[in-house]
């Protein structure tokens, strides 16, 4: 048994005392990792493939030898990278897929180099298993303050402003790497379910450890891009306090243009990606509106495109979606993002004070 290990429960309880170092390949790290971990890979993607092929074709010992040949010249640089992460306040914790050869080797070399590292018992696989078992209503907030509103009203901007003020926010779209609409992946790297679960769990655990029992969140659908929101979050949403944000149409158009068009319009992929996304909903629109939208996209008249698709598609659909909720909605004027965030924050703080 390796003598310097930490299990996942202790790691999460004392998270602020450690710096996580993921020694898996960049591809593995990008697919899913423990939030906040730094990637210092033992092998590149290509080197990992070479070692894997050697294992299949020649056996375990030959694969180990091949790995040693690849890693040996890189050891000084690898140790230097780990050294940069070590400080008096945070101890480095190394992990690979299942706490096997890669993290064992890196930990052994680091200790021989005088670096105060430890290894995560069971690796990323143990972490993933823990998340699967504990992402449940046990860490759900007692109260959710849920923000509704037409497309482009600025719901994400309001939540981001609250986050700036250190209010507890569940940014489900951020965890998913998707804005929620059919155009939600434009210019964004989508995340998979594993990463979404990890980011959501990490946020909820932080609030629980801080004694915070409420969150702000957007009224998301069950599916956001490639991920599915857990049942207990959907339940918290439906039972939460509901707010309806409003803003004039021209302001909504400006915000959508700033978020979706301005950063990406000169990229080669942009027009095709937007056109492909529109194709998936265009058939549901009346013919004249659909043809107008196609023409606006071809002519790159993006503001006219946004206006048409809001009036002819998104706004009518939202009225049906709102009917799914029972009870009252508190109206929030989102013409100013900061003023809207203040309204939400003050409402919650006043409610909390009245209960205490």
N, C-alpha and C positions, 0 to 999 in steps of 0.2 A: 504494500500500500504506500502511495506517495505521501510523504509526511507533511507537506505544506499545501493543504487544500482548504477550500471554503465551500460550504454547500449553498444552494440557491436561496434557501430561507434566510440564512444569516446575511448573505450578500444584500438581499433586498431590504432587510431590516436596518442595515448600516450602510446604505448606498453612498451616502455623502463621504464616507471614509475611504472609498476605493475609486480607482480609475480602471475601467474595463478595457482590455486589449484583446481584440478579435484577431487571432493568428491564421484564420482561414483565408482562402484565396479571395481576391477582390470580387469575383463573381458570386461566391457564397455570401459574402458580406453584403453586397448590394441587394441580393434577393431577400434576405431577412437577417437582422442582427438584434442584439440587445440595445435598446435606445441609449444613446450617449457613448457607445463603445467606439474606440479608435481602431482602425484597421492597420495592423502591421503584419502583413502576410508572410508566412514561411515560404510559400510557393506562389508564383504568379498563376494565372489561369492556365497558361500553356504548360508550365512546369508541373502543375498538379495533374494535367492530362497525361503527361509523359510518365510520371510515377504510376498512375493508375493503369496505363497500358502495360508497363513493365510488370506490374503485379499480376495482371491477367495472363500475360504471355510467358513470364519467366518465374513467377513465384514471389513469395513474401520477402525472402532474404535479399533477392536481387533488387526488389523495389526499395528496400531500406538502403541498400548501397547506392542506388541511383539518387535517392533523396539526399544522402550524405554528400555525394558529388556536387549536387546542385546547390545545397545550402552552405557548404563550407566556405566558399569565397565571399558569401554575403554576411557571414556572422558578425563581423565588426560593425557593419552598418545597421544590422538588425538590433544589436545590443545598444547602439547609440540612439536609435529611435525609441527603444523602451526606456532608456535612461532619461530622455526628454520628458517622459510621462511620469517619472517618479519624483515625488516631492515630500516634504515633511508632513503635509496634511492628508495626502491621498496615496494609498499603497496600490501598485499595479496588480490587477487580477487578470491572468491570461486564460483564454479559453479557445477551444476548437470545436469540432462538431459534437463529439461525445466524450471529451476529456481524454483523448487517446494520444497517439504518438506525437502529433504536431505540438500540442500544448505541453506535453511532458518534456519534449526535447527543448523547446524554447525556454521553459521554466528552468530546466537543469543548466542550460548555458547561461541564463541570466544570473542564477544563483552563484555559479562559478565566477561570474564577472563582478560579483559583489552587489548585485541589484536586489533590493528587498521585495521580490515578487512572490505571489502565491497563485495557485491554479484553481479554476472553478471545477468542482467535482461534477462529473457528468456532462460538462460542456454545454453548448447551445441546446442540445437535445433535452437536457434536464430542465433548462429554462423554459423551453417551449412546452414541455409537459406540465410544468408548474402553471404557466399562463392558461393553458387549456382547462386545468382543474379549478383555477381560482378566479377566472374572469366571469363573475356571476353577480347576482343581486347582493351578495355579502359585502361588496365594495361599492354598491350603487349609492348615489347621493340621496339624502332624504327628500330633497326638493329640487325640481328642475324649473328654470325660468326659460321658456321656449319662445324663440323669435320667429314669427311668420312674416311674409310679405311677398309682393310680386317680384318677379325676376328683375334684378338690377337695382332694387331698392337700397342695397348696401348692407345686407345682413352680416356678411362676413367682415366687412369693414367695421361695423359696430362691435362685433365680437372681438376683433383684433384690438380695437381701442380699449375695451374692457380688460383685455389681457395685458395691455401696456400698463394699466393701472393696477395690475396684480390681482384682478378679480378672477375667480375660478371659472374657466371656460373649457368646454369640450369642443374642440375644433374637429368635428368628424370629417369634414371635407379635407382638411389638412392631413389628418391621419391616413385618409384614403388616397391622397394625391389626385383628387378629382373634385371638380366644382359642383357635381350633382346633376347637371343638365346633359343633354346629348352632346353639347359642345364642351363638356366639363374637362376633357382630357387635353384640350388644345394647349400646347406649350408646356405641359406638366408631365412629369414622370409618375405614372400611376404606381401605387403600392399594392402588394398582394395581401391576402387575408392575414398571413402570419405577422407581417409588419404592422398592419392596422391594429390587430389585437394587442400587440406589444405596446404600441404608442398609447392606445386607449387605457390599457391596464396601468401603464406607468403614470399617466396623468391622474387616474382615479386613486391610485395608491398614495401619490404625493398629497392629494387633498385629504385623504383619510388620515394620514400620518400628521398632517397639520391641524387636524380637528375641524376641517371645513366640511359642512354638510349640505351645501347647495352648489349648483352649477348653472351657468348660462349656456345655452345651446341653440342651434338652429333646428327648425322643424324639418329634418331630413326624411327622405324615404328610407325604407328598409334596405334597399340596395343603392350603394354609391359607387359608381364605376364597377370595379372588379370585386368589391367587398360587400359583405352582408353585415349589417349592424345587429349586435346581439339583442335578444328578446328583452332583456331587462332594461336596456337603454330605450328601446321603443316603448316599453311600459312606462318608464319614467317620463318620457316625452308626452304620452297621452294623458297622464295624470298630473302633469305640471301646470304651472301658471302660464297662460298663453298671452303673448303680445303680438300685435299686428302693426308692422312698420309701414309707413306710406311715404312716398316722395313723388313729385311731379314727373311726368313722362320724359321730358327733355333731360332732367337730371339723371334718371335711370339710364337713358340712352348714353349719356356722357360717361357714366360709371362703367357700363358694359364695354364701351369703346376703349376706355383706359385700361381695363383689365384684360380684355380678349384681343384687341386689335393693335393698340399702340406698341406693345413689346415685341410683337411677332410679325407684323404685316409685311416686312421686307425679307422674311425668311422664305427660302425656296419652297418649303413644304407647306406653307401656311394656307394658301388658297385651296389646294387639293384637300387638306385635312378638314377645313371648314366645309367644303363642298360635300365631301363624303359624309360628314356628320349631318348636314342638312338633308341629304338624300334619305336618311333613315326616318325623317319626320315629314318631309315635303309631301309625300303621298297622302298624308292626313289633312292637308290644307286644301281649301277651295282652289280651283284651277288658276284663276286670275292672280291670286295672292302668291301661289307657288311659282308661277311664271315670273312675277315681279321679283321675287327673291332670287331666282336663278339669274335674272338679268343684272340685278344689283351686285351679285357676287362676281359675275364675269367682268362687269365694269368697275369693280372695286369701290362701289358706292356703299360703304359699310354702314354708315349711319342710317341710310334709307332701308337697308336690309334689316338692321336691328329694329327700327321702328315698326316695320311691317310684321316681322315675326313675333314681336311682342303683342301687337294689337290683334293679329289674326290667329295666333297659336297659343302663346304662353299665358296671356292674361285670361282668356276664357277658360282655360284648363284650371287655373288657380282657383277660380270661384267654386268649382266642384270639389277641389281638394280641401278647401276650408270647411266645407259642409261636413267633413268627416269628424270634426271636433265638436264636442258638446260644451256648454258653458260659455262664459263671457270672454271676450278678447279685450285687452287694454290697448288702446290706440297709442302709437308712438310716431311722432313726426320725425322722419329721417332725412328731411331736407338738409340738415346739418348732421353729419355723422357724430361729431362730438356732443352736440346737444341731445341726440338720441341716446347715446351711451350714458350720459348723465341722468337722463330720465329713468333708464333701466336700473342703473346703480342706486339712485336715490330711492326708487320704489322698493328695492330689495332691502336696503339698509333701514328704511323706515319700518318696513314690515318686521324685520328682525328686532328692532328696538321696541316696538309695540308688544312683542311677545315676551321680551325679557323683563 
